[in-house]
């Protein structure tokens, strides 16, 4: 995958994690937003 695609996918994970916390009206999105790059690469390159 290109670098631009990887960055956009991680940005989408960040946006969705913030939206989920806001909708639940509970929690803090810091962990999910901080780990977005790691999770994106883990699932797109190493896990099937």
PyMOL commands that set and color helices and strands:
alter all, ss='L'
color gray80, all
select helices_A, chain A and resi 3-24+30-34+36-46
alter helices_A, ss='H'
color red, helices_A
deselect
rebuild
show_as cartoon
